[in-house]
Amino acid sequence: MIKWNKRVPQNLIARLYNSSAAGFCDDELADEAGWALYSRVESIISATNGFEKKCLLCPVCGKEVPLADEAFNCRCGFGATWDEFKRSYKGKQLHGANAMPVFLAFRRDFPKAKTFGEKLICIDVLIHSFHIKLSYYRDLPDVDPAHEAVELNRPACANLIEGKLSEVILFLDRLSSIEGYSQEKTRWRSIVERANGGEVLKSKD
């Protein structure tokens, strides 16, 4: 049976942002939140590659296992049929789709982050990112979701943080208030509303 890393609790992310807003550079908390997100990102990348590229990262030893004869069979002893694999990620928000460049960038960059600030930036960029149309498996480091020419799908936070999409969006909206950056909050809201077909966020300031 394939076990995927679960989405990260909202409370863990909130604790990190509250700590930062209070002026504490809690490196252990940044590591806890960052590596929890990293584990989730690893599962997203593996599940997506398993489905799209027919190559799965073994959940036991971490080696790449290609699909052969309708099954993933690793030398370490792990095995799963194609049908078992598909059932394992169904309904769990594990398909990376048009946010794959974001997830791949976080997997590359977070382990290199040394300071609290560097770790927080990696986390903040990740959880506030979006699925951007036509970006699937492309390296688009300079794409700004705030630009009106960029066609957006849903926020990537749906893949990463516990809760329904609407709940997670409002959670991130509240994080902007915690940080006290009204300009960033306005920017976040405008991008989310554009990705949401113009529907206005319903949250209390």
BELVEN-V397898 format. One record per residue. N is the residue number from 1. RES is the residue in one letter. PSI is psi as a letter, one per 30 degrees, with the letter a starting at -180 (* if undefined). D_LAST is the distance of its C-alpha to the last C-alpha in whole Angstrom. Layout:
BEGIN
N & RES & PSI & D_LAST
N & RES & PSI & D_LAST
END
This chain:
BEGIN
1 & M & k & 44
2 & I & k & 41
3 & K & k & 38
4 & W & l & 35
5 & N & k & 33
6 & K & l & 30
7 & R & l & 26
8 & V & k & 24
9 & P & k & 22
10 & Q & e & 18
11 & N & e & 19
12 & L & e & 21
13 & I & e & 19
14 & A & e & 16
15 & R & e & 19
16 & L & e & 20
17 & Y & e & 17
18 & N & e & 16
19 & S & e & 20
20 & S & e & 20
21 & A & f & 17
22 & A & f & 19
23 & G & g & 22
24 & F & k & 24
25 & C & i & 26
26 & D & j & 27
27 & D & e & 29
28 & E & e & 30
29 & L & e & 26
30 & A & e & 26
31 & D & e & 29
32 & E & e & 28
33 & A & e & 25
34 & G & e & 27
35 & W & f & 30
36 & A & e & 29
37 & L & e & 27
38 & Y & e & 30
39 & S & e & 32
40 & R & e & 30
41 & V & e & 31
42 & E & e & 34
43 & S & e & 34
44 & I & e & 33
45 & I & e & 35
46 & S & e & 38
47 & A & e & 37
48 & T & e & 37
49 & N & e & 40
50 & G & e & 42
51 & F & e & 41
52 & E & e & 41
53 & K & f & 44
54 & K & h & 46
55 & C & j & 45
56 & L & k & 44
57 & L & k & 43
58 & C & k & 45
59 & P & f & 42
60 & V & e & 45
61 & C & f & 47
62 & G & f & 44
63 & K & l & 47
64 & E & k & 47
65 & V & j & 48
66 & P & l & 49
67 & L & k & 50
68 & A & k & 53
69 & D & h & 55
70 & E & h & 52
71 & A & l & 51
72 & F & j & 49
73 & N & j & 52
74 & C & l & 51
75 & R & f & 54
76 & C & f & 52
77 & G & f & 53
78 & F & k & 49
79 & G & k & 50
80 & A & k & 48
81 & T & l & 49
82 & W & e & 47
83 & D & e & 46
84 & E & e & 45
85 & F & e & 43
86 & K & e & 41
87 & R & f & 40
88 & S & f & 39
89 & Y & f & 36
90 & K & k & 35
91 & G & g & 32
92 & K & g & 31
93 & Q & h & 29
94 & L & f & 31
95 & H & j & 32
96 & G & e & 31
97 & A & b & 32
98 & N & g & 31
99 & A & g & 29
100 & M & e & 32
101 & P & e & 32
102 & V & e & 29
103 & F & e & 30
104 & L & e & 33
105 & A & e & 32
106 & F & e & 30
107 & R & e & 33
108 & R & e & 35
109 & D & e & 33
110 & F & e & 31
111 & P & f & 35
112 & K & f & 36
113 & A & k & 32
114 & K & e & 34
115 & T & l & 31
116 & F & e & 28
117 & G & e & 26
118 & E & e & 28
119 & K & e & 27
120 & L & e & 24
121 & I & e & 24
122 & C & e & 26
123 & I & e & 23
124 & D & e & 20
125 & V & e & 22
126 & L & e & 23
127 & I & f & 20
128 & H & g & 19
129 & S & l & 22
130 & F & l & 23
131 & H & j & 26
132 & I & k & 28
133 & K & k & 31
134 & L & g & 34
135 & S & g & 33
136 & Y & j & 35
137 & Y & g & 37
138 & R & l & 37
139 & D & j & 36
140 & L & i & 33
141 & P & f & 32
142 & D & g & 31
143 & V & k & 29
144 & D & j & 26
145 & P & f & 23
146 & A & f & 22
147 & H & k & 25
148 & E & f & 25
149 & A & f & 29
150 & V & k & 28
151 & E & k & 28
152 & L & k & 25
153 & N & b & 25
154 & R & l & 22
155 & P & k & 21
156 & A & f & 23
157 & C & f & 21
158 & A & f & 22
159 & N & f & 25
160 & L & e & 24
161 & I & k & 21
162 & E & k & 22
163 & G & l & 20
164 & K & l & 20
165 & L & e & 19
166 & S & e & 16
167 & E & e & 15
168 & V & e & 16
169 & I & e & 14
170 & L & e & 11
171 & F & e & 12
172 & L & e & 12
173 & D & e & 9
174 & R & e & 8
175 & L & e & 11
176 & S & e & 10
177 & S & e & 8
178 & I & e & 11
179 & E & f & 13
180 & G & g & 11
181 & Y & j & 12
182 & S & e & 10
183 & Q & e & 14
184 & E & e & 14
185 & K & e & 10
186 & T & e & 11
187 & R & e & 15
188 & W & e & 14
189 & R & e & 12
190 & S & e & 15
191 & I & e & 17
192 & V & e & 16
193 & E & e & 16
194 & R & e & 20
195 & A & f & 21
196 & N & g & 20
197 & G & g & 22
198 & G & f & 19
199 & E & k & 17
200 & V & k & 13
201 & L & k & 11
202 & K & i & 10
203 & S & l & 6
204 & K & k & 4
205 & D & * & 0
END
